[in-house]
Each structure stands twice: as structure tokens, then as C-alpha cells.
Amino acid sequence: MFVAFAVVNVLAIAANAVESVANFMGAAWVKRNSRAVGVPDSWLPFLGFVKGAAAVGLAVGFFWRPLGIAAAAGLVLFFVLATALHVKERVFHNFAGPVMFLGLSVAALWLMLVV
């Protein structure tokens, strides 16, 4: 079970770190996706900070579980809201992204709690 915990958390850390950097850099694909659901470009640095902080929290969670649990729970909330926003705005061409991140976040949280 620890192997699953480690693999899922490393994947979640890497995915959110990449997203964080892309948000800070204002990558064209990030802007395109955020604009599609009505999120202004001015929010990208904040969203990058949130995802980066969560990635760090998950990494620290290997050694201090309460912070990892908080980071994973925060990511679940973040991606529930992102998924809901996609549904609300009827933007489904890139719907797999937030759903994949949500699933990864739920798995990370569950494994943080049970391992």
C-alpha cells in the first residue's frame, strides 16, 4: 500500500508543480483554458501559487502527514470547484483535465488517510 501512496503522491506533486509553473509563466494553453471558463488572466499567479503550495504540502506529507492531508483536501476542493465551473460554463472540450486532477487529488487524500 505504501508503494501506491508514494506513486500517487509523486504523480500529484509533479502534475501540480507543472501546472503551477505554467500558471506563473502564463502559458498560452493555460490562458486558453482559463478564459474558456471565464477565469481572468490576472488570477493565474494566485492559482499557480495555490497549486505550488499544494505540491509542496503533498511532498512534506511524506514526513508530516497532517500537512499532506490538508494539502490533498485543499486540492480536492480546488478541483471540485474547477470541475463544477466547467460544467456551469458548459466547457467540455478540456473537461478531462480537471477531472483527472480531481481523481488524482482524491486518490492522494485517500492514501494519505489510510497509509
Residue pairs with C-beta under 8 A, 6 or more apart in sequence:
1 111
1 114
1 115
2 115
4 111
4 115
5 111
5 112
5 115
6 62
8 104
8 107
8 108
8 111
9 58
9 59
9 61
9 62
9 68
9 108
9 111
9 112
11 104
12 55
12 58
12 72
12 75
12 104
12 105
12 107
12 108
13 55
13 58
13 59
14 55
15 101
15 104
16 51
16 52
16 54
16 55
16 58
16 75
16 101
17 51
17 52
17 55
19 30
19 48
19 51
19 101
20 48
20 49
20 51
20 52
20 55
21 48
21 52
22 29
22 30
22 48
23 30
23 44
23 45
23 47
23 48
23 51
24 44
24 45
24 48
24 52
26 41
26 44
30 44
31 41
31 44
33 94
33 97
34 40
34 41
34 43
34 44
34 47
35 41
36 89
36 91
36 93
36 94
37 82
37 85
37 86
37 89
37 91
38 85
38 89
39 47
39 85
50 74
50 78
51 78
53 71
54 71
54 72
54 74
54 75
54 78
55 71
56 71
57 67
57 68
57 70
57 71
57 72
57 74
58 68
58 71
58 72
58 75
58 108
60 67
60 68
60 71
61 67
61 68
61 69
61 71
61 72
61 112
62 68
65 112
68 108
68 112
69 109
69 112
69 113
72 105
72 108
72 109
72 112
73 109
75 101
75 105
75 108
75 109
76 102
76 105
76 106
76 109
78 105
79 98
79 101
79 102
79 105
80 102
82 98
82 101
82 102
83 95
83 98
83 99
83 102
86 92
86 94
86 95
86 98
